[in-house]
Amino acid sequence: MKLISTTLVIIGTLALILSAQVHAEDAGHTSQAMEHAGMAQAHGEDGHAEALRKHAEKSLKHAEAAEKAHAEAHKHMTESVKHLKEAINHAKMGHADVATKHTEEALQHMRESAH
């Protein structure tokens, strides 16, 4: 039982590390989206529609990239949580082999959430 607890702590730590990488990537796109949106607003206030459009288009591309990265990461972490719960349930029943397979699936989804 101690091994299972230790394994779950390690998995949780890995999940935090991997999700931090995803958030850093999201932050880059979010930052760029905000920067271009701010520039678009400033150009709009000066009456420069064409410059506004160009910055708004750049902002949109970065906003969509951040949205996509977040959605994919979220989907994989949701699957990871599902498999970890199954691993815990099977471990409680003494099914180490089945619990191990669910843990492997959870780790795979965690890794994919960081891409």
C-alpha positions as CSV (number, residue, x, y, z in Angstrom):
1,M,0.0,0.0,0.0
2,K,2.9,2.3,0.7
3,L,4.2,1.8,-2.8
4,I,0.9,2.8,-4.3
5,S,0.8,5.9,-2.2
6,T,4.3,6.8,-3.2
7,T,3.5,6.2,-6.8
8,L,0.5,8.4,-6.6
9,V,2.5,11.2,-5.1
10,I,5.1,10.9,-7.9
11,I,2.4,11.0,-10.5
12,G,0.8,14.0,-8.9
13,T,4.1,15.8,-8.9
14,L,4.7,14.9,-12.6
15,A,1.2,16.2,-13.4
16,L,2.0,19.6,-11.8
17,I,5.3,19.9,-13.6
18,L,3.8,19.0,-17.0
19,S,0.9,21.3,-16.6
20,A,3.2,24.2,-15.7
21,Q,4.9,23.7,-19.1
22,V,1.5,23.9,-20.8
23,H,0.6,27.0,-18.9
24,A,3.8,28.6,-19.9
25,E,3.0,28.0,-23.5
26,D,-0.5,29.3,-23.0
27,A,0.9,32.4,-21.3
28,G,3.1,33.2,-24.3
29,H,0.2,33.1,-26.7
30,T,-2.1,34.9,-24.3
31,S,0.6,37.6,-23.8
32,Q,1.0,38.1,-27.5
33,A,-2.8,38.1,-28.0
34,M,-3.2,40.8,-25.4
35,E,-0.3,42.9,-26.8
36,H,-1.8,42.9,-30.3
37,A,-5.3,43.5,-29.0
38,G,-4.0,46.5,-27.1
39,M,-2.2,47.8,-30.2
40,A,-5.4,47.3,-32.2
41,Q,-7.4,49.3,-29.6
42,A,-4.8,52.1,-29.7
43,H,-4.9,52.3,-33.5
44,G,-8.7,52.2,-33.5
45,E,-8.7,55.2,-31.1
46,D,-6.5,57.0,-33.5
47,G,-8.9,56.2,-36.4
48,H,-6.4,53.8,-38.2
49,A,-8.8,51.0,-39.2
50,E,-6.2,49.1,-41.4
51,A,-3.6,49.0,-38.6
52,L,-6.4,47.9,-36.2
53,R,-7.4,45.1,-38.5
54,K,-3.8,43.8,-38.8
55,H,-3.2,43.7,-35.0
56,A,-6.6,42.3,-34.4
57,E,-5.9,39.4,-36.8
58,K,-2.5,38.7,-35.1
59,S,-4.3,38.8,-31.7
60,L,-6.9,36.4,-32.9
61,K,-4.3,33.9,-34.1
62,H,-2.5,33.9,-30.7
63,A,-5.8,33.8,-28.8
64,E,-6.9,30.7,-30.8
65,A,-3.5,29.0,-30.3
66,A,-3.8,29.6,-26.5
67,E,-7.4,28.3,-26.5
68,K,-6.4,25.2,-28.5
69,A,-3.4,24.4,-26.2
70,H,-5.5,24.8,-23.1
71,A,-8.4,22.6,-24.5
72,E,-6.1,19.8,-25.5
73,A,-4.2,19.8,-22.2
74,H,-7.5,19.8,-20.3
75,K,-8.8,16.8,-22.3
76,H,-5.7,14.8,-21.5
77,M,-5.6,15.7,-17.9
78,T,-9.3,14.8,-17.6
79,E,-8.5,11.3,-19.0
80,S,-5.5,11.1,-16.7
81,V,-7.7,11.8,-13.6
82,K,-10.2,9.1,-14.8
83,H,-7.4,6.5,-15.1
84,L,-5.9,7.5,-11.7
85,K,-9.3,7.0,-10.1
86,E,-9.6,3.6,-11.7
87,A,-6.0,2.7,-10.6
88,I,-6.9,3.6,-7.0
89,N,-10.1,1.6,-7.1
90,H,-8.4,-1.5,-8.5
91,A,-5.5,-1.1,-6.0
92,K,-8.0,-1.1,-3.2
93,M,-9.3,-4.4,-4.5
94,G,-5.8,-5.8,-4.7
95,H,-5.7,-5.8,-8.5
96,A,-2.2,-4.5,-8.9
97,D,-1.9,-5.5,-12.6
98,V,-5.1,-3.7,-13.6
99,A,-4.2,-0.7,-11.4
100,T,-0.7,-0.6,-13.1
101,K,-2.2,-0.4,-16.6
102,H,-4.5,2.5,-15.5
103,T,-1.5,4.2,-14.0
104,E,0.4,3.8,-17.3
105,E,-2.6,5.3,-19.2
106,A,-2.7,8.2,-16.8
107,L,1.0,8.9,-17.3
108,Q,0.6,8.8,-21.1
109,H,-2.2,11.3,-21.0
110,M,-0.2,13.6,-18.7
111,R,2.7,13.5,-21.1
112,E,0.3,14.3,-24.0
113,S,-1.1,17.2,-22.1
114,A,2.3,18.9,-22.2
115,H,2.5,18.9,-26.0
